[in-house]
Amino acid sequence: MKKVIAMCVLLALLSWQAQAVKISQVLYWPADNIEAVELSNDGKSAVDVSGWVIATETSGTDAVIPAETVLKPGQRYVIADPGWEESRPVHWASADLIETLTLANSDAGVALLNGTQSVDAVGWGDAAAIDEGLYRGTPHQGSQEGQSLVRVSSTDNNSEDFVVAPPLFLSDEVLVIAQVDMSGQAVNLSLPDDDSAPGVQWIPFPGENRTISIEAPRENMTATFNGVSYRSVKENQTPQWKVILEYTTVPGEYVFEVVERATYVVEVLSLKGLSLETMTVAVTDTPTTMTVANAGNVPVDLELSASTLQGVNASLPSAALEFSVDGAQFAALMSAPSGIGQVLPGQHKVVSLRLDVGAVQTSGTYVGSLAVGAR
């Protein structure tokens, strides 16, 4: 990976696979009267959903998605009633679109339309009483107040593709619905998943510990992860475990265990990350220092390179900049990357920079870029 001080260019290549966008969750009978519909892009390419509409029994355009809306692979898109931001639990995603939805509690449905094309539909109740186009296959029998219909498969049959589950609107995590036998009764246990590969994968946050919320069947249940015990506590009326994933956790497989109930294998993925204390450096013939830290969970080999420094009437070669690492001897910076040593997770190196005034022929201010890379 590489951070370039002064400029960052992001190129995104988008392709269109509308069939990958599905209605992934419908909260049509909320306890607080604030309804919501969640879309998700389960494909491998970005999809432009600009102008797509949510249709219901009441309106063919219950909600219209704004222009220039693109769903990246794995991204969710939440459409919710006014009041969502004020009432949602803190661990739920913010709404991407606020519109007043008109979802009936029984014998109804919702469709996602791209022009005249029906992209997806979910219905609940008696098919004979639901408008055509508002369900696929056989409608689901319906949820209870305060519960969501959550997609678990994609067979174009609502009764098989959706289950009734506690509502959980996540941001960038994959919602996992697991049936676990606890005290002789099946419960839904949802684990966040950061990757589309089989199983459950977690990615640390660069440079900081990550708190992962896992909904529990009830309060005061004990679970363990990576040698640490956690007890479920109620937050916003929902019992949950708050599992800490340290950013230096070594990549590999770990076990999340609900004590004496069930175990789940969680793979912690590798993360390369750098942390710079500054993104702008003023350099003179007096050394200036900056700290470069390993913010990931794997060792990295650091590299430095510099561009030509441009002035109003002249320029300086990259070699006019000199660097030193952890107090070592100064050397000239080159346009090609120079290795400056390995940094372990959680550790850092101090880089000193100075200007070789002997290389300067014309007074003035010169501007360029310094690239700090990791491999």
N, C-alpha and C positions, 0 to 999 in steps of 0.2 A: 504494500500500500504506500501511497505518497501524499504528503501534504505540501502544496506549493504556496508559499507566502506571496501575496499580491494578487493571485488570480486562480480561480477554480472553474473549470469548464465541465459541464455534465452533458453528455450526449445520451439521449434516450431513443431507442428504436421501438416503435409501437406497431403491433399488428392487431388484427381484429378477429376475435373469436367470440361472437356474441353468445353462442350456445353455452359458453362456460359460465356466464352470469346466471345465477339462480336466486330465487327467494330463499334465504337460509333461515329466517326466523320471523314469526308473526306474533305480536302481542296485541290481540284484538279485544281482550277482556281484562284490562289492567285493574288492579285494585285502586289505583289513584286516578283512573279515567284518562290517563295519557297513553295513547296507543302508539305503536311503533312497528315498522316493517324494516327488516334488515336484508340487504342484498349482499352477495359475495361473488367474487371472481375466482372460481376454482381452477381456471386454466393456467397455461404457462405464458400467455401473452396479455398485454394490456388491451383493454376494450374501451372504446369511446361510447359512453352512455348518454351523451348530450341529447336532450329532447325526449328521452324515453319517459313513459308515464306509468303511474300506478292507477289502475282502474278498479273500481269497486261496484257493488250493487247500486250505490247512490250516484256515482259519477264516473264517466269514462276518462276523466282527467283529474282524479282525486289529488294527485301530486305530479308535478312536472320537473324533471331533473334539469338543472341549469346547463347552459352552454359551456363548453370546454371542461366537461367532467369526464375524467378518464380513470378507470379502475385498474390499478396495477395487479399483477398476479398475487393472489392471496389477500387482496384488500377487501375490506367490508365497507358498506355504505349504509348509514342509518338514517331513515326518514321517520320523523316523530312529530307528535303534536306540540303546540306551544306549551311551555312549562316544563319541557323535558330537562333542560339544563338545571333548573332549580330543584327538581325532584329526584333526579337519577342518583343511584349510589355512586360514591366517588370512584369506584373501580370500573364503572361502566364507561363505554365510549361516549364522547359528545356526539350530538346529532350532526350529520353532514347537511341535512336539509330539514328545516322546520316548516311543516304544512299541517293544516287541520285535516286529519284523516277521518273517514266515515266508515268504520268497520263494524258490522253488526256482530252481536254475540252468538248468533245461531243461524244456521241455514244461509251461509253467505260465503264470500270468497274474495280473493284479491288477485289481480293479474299484472304482470309486467309486460308492457308493450313497447315495441320499437316501430313506430308508425302503425301500420296495420298488422304487423307480425307479432304474434304472441310468443314472447320469449319464455315465460314461465307463468304458472298459476297455482294457487293453493286454495282449496275450499274445505269447509267444515260443515257437518250436518247432513241433511237430506238432499241428495243430488236433484231430486225432482223439484225442490224449492229454490235451487241456486241457479242464477243466470248462466247460460251457456258461455263457456270461455273463462269462467272464474274457478275452474278446478281441472285437475288432470287425473285420469283414471277414475278411481273411486274417492270421493271426498273423505277426509279424516273425520272421525266421529265427533271431534271437538275437545277443547280443553276446559279447565275449570277457571273460575275467577282468579286472577293473579298469576296464571301459568301461561307459558308460551307454547306454540307449536314450533319445534326445532327440527331442522332437516338432518337426517342421518344417512340417507342414500339418495340416489337419483335414478329411479326406475320409471318416472312419469306416472306414478300411482301414489296419490297423496296419502292414502291410508297406510301404505308401507314406508313411504319416504319420510314421514314426520312422526315424532313422538311428543308427548306432553312432558314438559320439563320446566323447572324454575327458570324464569327469564335471566339471561346473562349476555349482555351486549359488550363484547370485548373489542379492543382496538386492533392490534396486529397479531393476536394470538389465535390459534386454531382451537375451536371449541370441541372437546372430546367428551362424548356421552358414554359412560361406562356403566354396565349393569353389574353391581357387586352384591353378593349375598351377605347381608349383615343382620344378625339376630333373626334369621329366617325370612327376611323381607328384602326384596330387590330395591336398591337405591341408585340414584344417578350421581356419579362422581365425575366431575369435569376437571380435566387437567389442561392447562395451557400448553400449546404445541407450537414451536417456532419454525417448523420445517415441514415440507410436504412428504418427506420420506416416511416409510412405515415406522410405527412406534412413536414415542414421544421424545422430542428434542428441545432442549433449552439452550439459549445463547446468553452468555453473560453480558452485562452492560459495560462499555469501555470505561475503565478507571473508577467505577463505583459499584458497590454491592447492589444487587437487584432483589426486590421483594416480590415474590410470586404468590398470588392469592389463589387458593384452592378451596372450593366450596365443600363444606363438610355436612354430613347428614344431621349432625346435632352438635351442641356445645360440649366442651370438656372431653373430646376424643383425642387420643394421643397418636401422633404420627412421627416418623423419623425420616431424616434425609441427611446423608453425608455425616453420620455420627451425632447429629443434633436432634433433640426431641422438641416437638411443637405440640401445643394444646390448642384445639379449636376454640375460638372465641366469637361472640356475635358482634358483627359490625353492620350497621344499617339493616338490622333484623335478619341478617344472613350469617349463620355459623361458618367460619372458614379458618383454614390454617394460613399463616403468613410465613412462608418458607424463604429463607435468606440464601441466595446464590451469590457467593463471593466472586468478584471478577477475576480472581487468581485461581479459581477452581480448575484443576488439571482436566483437560478433555478426557472423556471416557464414559463408561456406563455406571450409573449409580442406582440405588434402590430407594424409591419413596414407599414407605410401608405404613399402612394404617394398622397399628399394633393389634395383633391377634385377629385381624380381619382380612386384609388383602395387601398384596405387594404389587408395585408397578416399576418397571425398569425405565429409567430416564437417562437419555444420553446427553451429556453436556458437550456441546460442540466447541471446537477451537475458535478463538477470536484473536486476530491481530489488531492491535490498536496503539496509537501513539498519543501522548498528551504533551502539548507545548504550552509553556506559561505565557507566551506572547505570540502574536501574529504579525508584529511590526518591530523591526530592529533598526536602530540608528547606530551607524558604525563610524568610528574615527580611528586615529592611530592609537587611541587608548582602548584596551580590550573591553568588550561588552559581553556579558555572559547570559546564557539562556539554558533552561533545564528541559531535557527531553526525557519523558518517562514512558515506560512500557505499560500501557493501559489495558493490555489483553491478558490471556491466560497461557500463552506459549512464548518461549524465548524468541527474540527477533534480532537480526543483524541490521544495525543502523547504517544508513548511507547519507552522505551530504553531497550536494552539488549546487552550483550557482550559475545564474545567467550573466550575460554581459550587462554592465551597469551603464545606463544611458543618461547623458547630461544634455543640456541645451545645445552646447557647441562641440561636445566631444563625448567619448565613451571610454569606459575602462573594461579591460578583460576580466573574466571571472577570477583569474589568478591574482588580481589586485586585492582580493579578499583572502585573509589568512585565518585558519582555525586551529584550535587546540582542544583536546578532549581530556577532561579531568586533570588539567594541569600539565599535560604532556607538551612536547615541543610544538611550536606553530608550524603549519605547512600551508601551501597555497591551495585554494579551492579551485576545482576544475569544473568544466561544464559536464563532464562525465561523472557519475556517482563515485564517491570515495568511501570505502568502508571505514567505519569508526568504532567497530566492536559490537559485541553481543550484549544485550540487556535482558535480564530475566524478568518474569512477571513481577510487578510491584516495585521494580528498581528503576534507576534513572542515571543519566549521564549529564555532566555539566559541559556545555560547549561554549568556548570563548571565541569571539570574532574580533578582528581588527583590520584596519586598512593599511596596506603597504604604501606609504606616502611616496616612496621612491618610484612607484608606477604611475603617479599622477602628474600630468604635464599642464593641465588647465584647471584653474580653480572653478568651483561650482558645486551644485547639488546633483548627485547621480542616483538613479533609482533602478533597482533590479529585483530579482526574486531568488530566494533560497529554498531549495527543495530538501525536505527531510523524509527519507524513505525507510521502509522496513521490509525485509525479505526473510 
